[in-house]
């Protein structure tokens, strides 16, 4: 029965050290049965015929493969996104920078934005769907680009996917072309990546590694992309812990004003936005 499968799955995950075993067991069963986590209670006595598939999911999870990769999809800002090996997993923290952008775009019509280091397309797609603006999403990795295009097509979002290296492809875009530039760039120091939790080690290093200081991409974007903004256009970043003051100084030196930060639920300055004068 379904309830027996759930209990066994939860027990195996708990024994394997999975922190929120109950939640993850429910997610796995939702994926296999189509029953929401709440609906599983009403169907707890139903026959369960996918034990082999569940066992394989548990096996992968006990090897510390991220749950999101195992499920093949994850929700961001209420939007279901396909994810898998080779693409950064969308996280709730990224909603902080998204909300800053949505606030800045209020009452703007026919705005154009660009998402640099777009990954799965989480930010670009959410902005296109919720702010109604035309987005461009730039991503270098072939694997991540596959998920970017797949998510755009699945959701019918007004996003143009561009394969490119944001450290070099700025010359492909006209100066003054955008009302918004947004990025969740790699921002972890190179020397810290190997000490991250095992699950994060499954994610692409190129989406994590911000260079020896963690600021390589911030510096390059502020230096090379700022002129791609219209006067009054906005630049927004997701931030790593402790990076707000340094990125604020970079932006101010480049001519940005009205620079504001926003905190995540842990009180960390997780996002920053400024306006080009």
SULSULGI-V992537 format. One record per residue. N is the residue number from 1. RES is the residue in one small letter. OMEGA is omega in whole degrees, 0 to 359 (999 if undefined). BURIAL is I if it has 9 or more other C-alpha atoms within 8 Angstrom, else O. D_CENTER is the distance of its C-alpha to the mean C-alpha in Angstrom with 1 decimal. Layout:
[[N	RES	OMEGA	BURIAL	D_CENTER] [N	RES	OMEGA	BURIAL	D_CENTER]]
This chain:
[[1	x	182	I	35.9] [2	x	181	I	32.3] [3	x	178	I	32.9] [4	x	178	O	34.3] [5	x	179	I	31.3] [6	x	182	I	29.0] [7	x	180	O	31.3] [8	x	179	O	31.6] [9	x	180	I	27.8] [10	x	181	I	27.2] [11	x	180	I	30.1] [12	x	179	I	28.9] [13	x	178	I	25.4] [14	x	180	I	27.1] [15	x	180	O	29.6] [16	x	176	O	26.8] [17	x	178	O	25.3] [18	x	190	I	22.2] [19	x	181	O	21.6] [20	x	187	O	21.0] [21	x	181	I	23.1] [22	x	179	O	24.1] [23	x	183	O	20.7] [24	x	176	I	19.7] [25	x	178	I	23.1] [26	x	179	I	22.7] [27	x	179	I	19.4] [28	x	180	I	21.1] [29	x	175	I	24.1] [30	x	179	I	22.3] [31	x	185	I	20.8] [32	x	186	I	24.4] [33	x	186	O	26.5] [34	x	177	O	24.6] [35	x	175	I	25.7] [36	x	182	O	23.4] [37	x	178	I	23.4] [38	x	181	O	26.1] [39	x	179	O	28.1] [40	x	178	I	28.4] [41	x	180	O	31.0] [42	x	182	O	33.1] [43	x	186	O	33.1] [44	x	181	I	33.5] [45	x	178	O	36.9] [46	x	174	O	35.8] [47	x	177	O	36.4] [48	x	188	O	33.4] [49	x	185	O	33.8] [50	x	184	O	30.6] [51	x	181	O	31.3] [52	x	179	O	30.9] [53	x	178	O	27.4] [54	x	179	I	26.5] [55	x	179	I	28.2] [56	x	177	O	26.1] [57	x	179	I	22.9] [58	x	179	I	24.3] [59	x	180	O	25.6] [60	x	182	I	22.2] [61	x	180	I	20.7] [62	x	171	I	23.6] [63	x	177	O	22.8] [64	x	172	O	19.6] [65	x	182	I	17.4] [66	x	178	I	14.2] [67	x	183	O	15.0] [68	x	178	I	11.9] [69	x	181	I	13.4] [70	x	180	I	16.8] [71	x	180	I	16.1] [72	x	178	I	14.4] [73	x	178	I	12.1] [74	x	183	I	10.0] [75	x	176	I	10.0] [76	x	179	I	7.7] [77	x	180	O	10.2] [78	x	183	O	12.8] [79	x	178	O	11.6] [80	x	182	O	11.9] [81	x	173	I	9.8] [82	x	177	I	11.4] [83	x	178	I	10.0] [84	x	182	I	12.4] [85	x	176	I	13.9] [86	x	179	I	12.7] [87	x	178	I	9.0] [88	x	181	I	6.2] [89	x	177	I	5.5] [90	x	183	I	3.0] [91	x	179	O	5.3] [92	x	181	O	8.0] [93	x	183	O	8.4] [94	x	176	I	6.0] [95	x	179	I	8.5] [96	x	179	I	11.1] [97	x	178	I	10.5] [98	x	180	I	10.2] [99	x	175	O	13.5] [100	x	180	I	15.1] [101	x	180	I	14.7] [102	x	178	I	16.0] [103	x	181	O	18.8] [104	x	184	O	19.7] [105	x	181	I	19.9] [106	x	177	O	22.3] [107	x	174	O	25.5] [108	x	180	O	24.3] [109	x	179	O	25.4] [110	x	178	O	24.7] [111	x	176	I	22.1] [112	x	179	I	20.1] [113	x	177	I	16.8] [114	x	180	I	14.9] [115	x	182	I	11.3] [116	x	188	I	11.8] [117	x	193	I	9.9] [118	x	179	I	8.1] [119	x	181	I	7.0] [120	x	183	I	6.8] [121	x	186	I	7.5] [122	x	184	I	5.4] [123	x	183	I	6.9] [124	x	182	I	10.0] [125	x	179	I	10.8] [126	x	178	I	10.6] [127	x	179	I	12.8] [128	x	183	I	15.0] [129	x	187	I	15.6] [130	x	179	O	16.0] [131	x	178	I	17.6] [132	x	181	O	19.4] [133	x	178	I	18.8] [134	x	183	I	18.9] [135	x	167	I	15.8] [136	x	181	I	15.7] [137	x	184	I	12.7] [138	x	181	I	13.7] [139	x	183	I	12.6] [140	x	187	I	15.2] [141	x	177	O	14.6] [142	x	182	O	16.6] [143	x	179	I	14.8] [144	x	181	I	11.4] [145	x	176	I	13.4] [146	x	180	O	15.0] [147	x	177	I	11.9] [148	x	181	I	11.1] [149	x	181	I	14.8] [150	x	181	I	15.1] [151	x	177	I	12.5] [152	x	182	I	14.2] [153	x	181	O	17.6] [154	x	186	O	17.0] [155	x	179	O	16.1] [156	x	184	O	18.5] [157	x	178	I	16.3] [158	x	183	I	18.0] [159	x	175	I	15.7] [160	x	180	O	17.4] [161	x	180	I	15.7] [162	x	176	O	17.2] [163	x	182	I	17.4] [164	x	178	I	18.1] [165	x	186	I	17.9] [166	x	176	I	16.9] [167	x	185	O	19.5] [168	x	193	O	22.2] [169	x	179	I	21.5] [170	x	181	I	21.9] [171	x	179	O	25.5] [172	x	183	O	24.6] [173	x	183	O	23.8] [174	x	172	O	26.5] [175	x	179	O	26.9] [176	x	186	I	26.4] [177	x	192	I	24.3] [178	x	173	I	21.4] [179	x	182	I	21.2] [180	x	167	I	17.7] [181	x	181	I	15.7] [182	x	180	I	12.2] [183	x	164	I	10.0] [184	x	189	I	7.5] [185	x	170	I	10.0] [186	x	183	I	11.2] [187	x	177	I	13.2] [188	x	178	I	14.7] [189	x	183	I	18.4] [190	x	184	I	19.6] [191	x	182	O	22.2] [192	x	188	O	19.9] [193	x	182	I	17.7] [194	x	179	O	20.5] [195	x	179	O	20.9] [196	x	182	O	17.4] [197	x	188	O	17.6] [198	x	181	O	18.4] [199	x	182	I	15.4] [200	x	179	O	13.1] [201	x	177	I	15.9] [202	x	183	I	14.9] [203	x	186	I	11.7] [204	x	181	I	12.6] [205	x	182	O	14.4] [206	x	177	O	13.9] [207	x	183	I	10.2] [208	x	193	I	11.5] [209	x	180	I	15.0] [210	x	181	I	15.8] [211	x	187	I	19.5] [212	x	180	O	22.3] [213	x	186	O	21.6] [214	x	187	I	17.8] [215	x	187	I	18.4] [216	x	185	I	19.0] [217	x	175	I	16.2] [218	x	181	I	16.9] [219	x	183	I	20.5] [220	x	181	I	20.2] [221	x	179	I	18.2] [222	x	183	I	20.5] [223	x	191	O	23.5] [224	x	187	O	22.9] [225	x	185	I	20.8] [226	x	181	I	22.3] [227	x	177	O	25.3] [228	x	178	I	23.2] [229	x	169	I	23.0] [230	x	171	I	25.8] [231	x	184	O	27.8] [232	x	177	I	26.2] [233	x	187	I	22.7] [234	x	173	I	19.7] [235	x	183	I	17.4] [236	x	179	I	14.3] [237	x	158	I	12.2] [238	x	183	I	9.9] [239	x	167	I	12.5] [240	x	182	I	13.4] [241	x	177	O	16.3] [242	x	185	O	19.5] [243	x	189	I	18.3] [244	x	185	I	19.0] [245	x	181	O	22.6] [246	x	180	O	22.4] [247	x	176	I	19.8] [248	x	180	I	21.8] [249	x	177	O	24.9] [250	x	183	I	23.5] [251	x	180	I	22.6] [252	x	180	I	26.0] [253	x	181	O	27.9] [254	x	177	I	26.4] [255	x	178	O	27.8] [256	x	177	I	25.0] [257	x	181	I	26.4] [258	x	183	O	25.4] [259	x	184	I	22.6] [260	x	174	O	20.9] [261	x	176	I	18.4] [262	x	185	I	16.8] [263	x	171	I	16.6] [264	x	184	I	14.4] [265	x	178	O	16.5] [266	x	179	O	17.8] [267	x	178	O	19.2] [268	x	174	I	17.2] [269	x	191	I	16.9] [270	x	182	I	13.1] [271	x	181	I	13.1] [272	x	179	I	15.9] [273	x	178	I	17.4] [274	x	183	I	20.8] [275	x	179	I	23.2] [276	x	180	I	25.1] [277	x	999	O	28.8]]
